[in-house]
């Protein structure tokens, strides 16, 4: 077996970890909301119909913020439909997913859920079929304390204190022909600038996210980002990225190396944003929000135009995730951390049932999918400053990317607590000995080695076997003079926690 070599040094600093990187996404789609996070009458439902079992798993997952209410759904949504007495709310046809939206769960229910889940809210406004004034009015309803018509309406609805939402999405995937109200980059850039300007007239302290390309394969990718930012640069703080990885669209090795593609995507968007910054002679740097990302068996998903309108929540893209999928999710998180200097918001799509780490049954249990574990552990352990790691070792052949390293990693160092955490994956289908060199940290000690792997890389969790795949503790390797060797099983994700001398 060819060994890999990993070196880390506190001088290889990238940036502090932003907690917003560990966000999620709730959309009115399939069973994410109804029978996902909200199910009145469920044995675990609280007095507001919120599933306490899902709330507990959300907190365990370590989610920091949640994007709401879409997604494609938002481009046909009237936020006013989801506030006020529930019995008086209209039933609407949702154009995105051809379902009847009862509006039983709306803005104030979501904010109540977010408070109990202990997450920040990231609110999206409809720029597909609505516009500037509706976006500004939503900010007024949410963020002003009182004394205006809409702030007082919120108070009338039983919410005395402002929601104080800081982070706002200016629409969703406006480049996509599937999007209700899609438009050209110039049209969207002008609308985003005008909407952002008006929203900040209401609350100057909010942060705004402009829509980037729906994915890096869009024919307008690159030119879309440049044109949008040329129009809206002064009015926005973030540019969004969306990217999903389908295990069935590429060869298995290329799928396992999906983080190679994400690295390239993030780097390309940074380069485009900085080109516009130079062209406009601005000092501000645009940050990135990867506010939709995940593994998604997208090639299995078809949404026929003539599907009958659904009257009740129905099962839609409820993918069952494997050990391999979990390793890829862990590797995508490594890529996100590696770009912590510019990528500071992330939202895994979605939270419950829809391509999700949490699955539920109506009236029944909730459980953790395989992809739950690398997310939860990374969110819990990645505290401090991200460090680049130097890795050499065996290469693996992929159909899409050519030869890529089998081992990928990143480190997070918290000098105040005296802790170093190494996040490592073996993307290859052979075991790899990994030689660690941590001499730059003085006299470190490995205190815990967590592994997600299985003899069957297609193993899954299910309602019948909810803990078929769980992280396990491997024997702690002993560092001798800052060096040791650990064995990485095929297709595996690892977190190695080390104590290091704390900063004085």
NORHU-V635944 format. One record per pair of residues at least 24 apart in sequence whose C-alpha atoms are under 6 Angstrom apart, sorted by sequence separation. I is the first residue (numbers start at 1). J is the second residue. D is the distance in whole Angstrom. If there is no record, write none. Layout:
BEGIN
I/J/D
I/J/D
END
This chain:
BEGIN
72/96/6
82/106/4
387/411/5
449/473/6
82/107/6
386/411/6
387/412/6
449/474/5
386/412/4
209/236/6
212/239/6
215/242/5
385/412/5
449/476/6
208/236/5
211/239/6
212/240/5
214/242/5
215/243/5
384/412/6
385/413/5
448/476/6
208/237/5
209/238/4
210/239/5
211/240/5
212/241/6
384/413/5
209/239/5
382/412/6
384/414/4
318/353/5
318/354/5
319/355/5
317/354/6
318/355/5
170/209/6
185/224/5
189/228/4
193/232/5
196/235/6
453/492/5
23/63/5
166/206/5
167/207/5
168/208/5
169/209/5
170/210/5
452/492/6
22/63/6
23/64/5
25/66/5
27/68/6
166/207/6
173/214/5
190/231/6
452/493/5
22/64/6
23/65/5
24/66/5
25/67/5
26/68/5
27/69/5
185/227/6
189/231/5
193/235/6
451/493/6
23/66/6
27/70/5
185/228/6
189/232/6
439/482/4
451/494/5
20/64/6
124/168/6
127/171/5
326/370/6
330/374/5
438/482/5
450/494/6
122/167/5
123/168/5
124/169/4
125/170/6
126/171/5
326/371/4
437/482/6
450/495/5
122/168/6
125/171/5
437/483/5
449/495/6
436/483/5
449/496/5
238/286/5
240/288/6
242/290/6
436/484/5
448/496/6
237/286/6
238/287/5
239/288/5
240/289/5
241/290/5
244/293/5
246/295/6
321/370/6
435/484/6
436/485/6
448/497/5
238/288/5
239/289/6
240/290/6
242/292/5
243/293/5
244/294/5
245/295/5
246/296/5
435/485/4
447/497/6
75/126/5
242/293/6
244/295/6
245/296/6
246/297/5
434/485/5
446/497/6
447/498/5
74/126/5
128/180/6
129/181/6
244/296/6
246/298/6
434/486/5
446/498/4
75/128/5
128/181/4
433/486/6
434/487/6
445/498/5
65/119/5
75/129/6
288/342/6
294/348/6
433/487/4
445/499/5
64/119/5
65/120/4
66/121/5
67/122/4
68/123/5
287/342/5
288/343/5
291/346/5
292/347/5
293/348/5
432/487/6
433/488/6
444/499/6
65/121/5
66/122/6
67/123/6
289/345/4
290/346/5
291/347/4
292/348/6
293/349/6
432/488/5
444/500/5
289/346/6
292/349/5
431/488/6
59/117/6
431/489/4
431/490/5
430/490/5
429/490/5
55/117/5
136/198/6
428/490/6
429/491/6
132/195/4
136/199/4
428/491/6
427/491/5
426/491/5
426/492/5
425/492/6
425/493/4
424/493/6
424/494/5
423/494/6
256/328/6
423/495/5
84/157/5
259/332/5
422/495/6
422/496/5
421/496/6
334/410/6
421/497/5
420/497/6
420/498/5
419/498/6
419/499/5
418/499/6
419/500/6
418/500/5
418/501/5
418/502/4
416/502/6
415/502/5
416/503/6
415/503/5
369/461/6
367/466/6
71/172/6
75/180/6
324/457/5
323/457/5
323/458/6
322/458/5
323/459/6
322/459/5
322/460/5
321/460/6
254/398/5
253/398/5
254/400/6
327/492/6
327/493/5
256/427/6
99/309/5
98/309/5
99/310/4
100/311/5
31/313/6
30/313/6
30/314/5
30/315/6
30/316/5
62/376/6
61/376/4
36/352/6
62/379/6
32/352/5
32/353/6
42/363/5
25/347/6
32/354/6
21/344/5
23/346/5
24/347/4
21/345/4
22/346/6
23/347/4
24/348/5
25/349/5
26/350/6
15/340/6
20/345/5
21/346/4
24/349/6
25/350/5
26/351/6
15/341/5
18/344/6
25/351/6
24/351/6
35/362/5
17/384/6
16/384/6
17/385/6
16/385/4
15/385/5
16/386/6
15/386/6
14/386/5
13/386/6
14/387/6
13/387/4
12/387/5
12/388/5
8/389/5
7/389/6
7/390/5
6/390/6
6/391/5
5/391/5
5/392/5
4/392/6
4/393/4
3/393/6
3/432/6
5/434/6
3/433/5
4/434/5
5/435/5
6/436/5
7/437/5
8/438/6
3/434/6
9/440/5
END
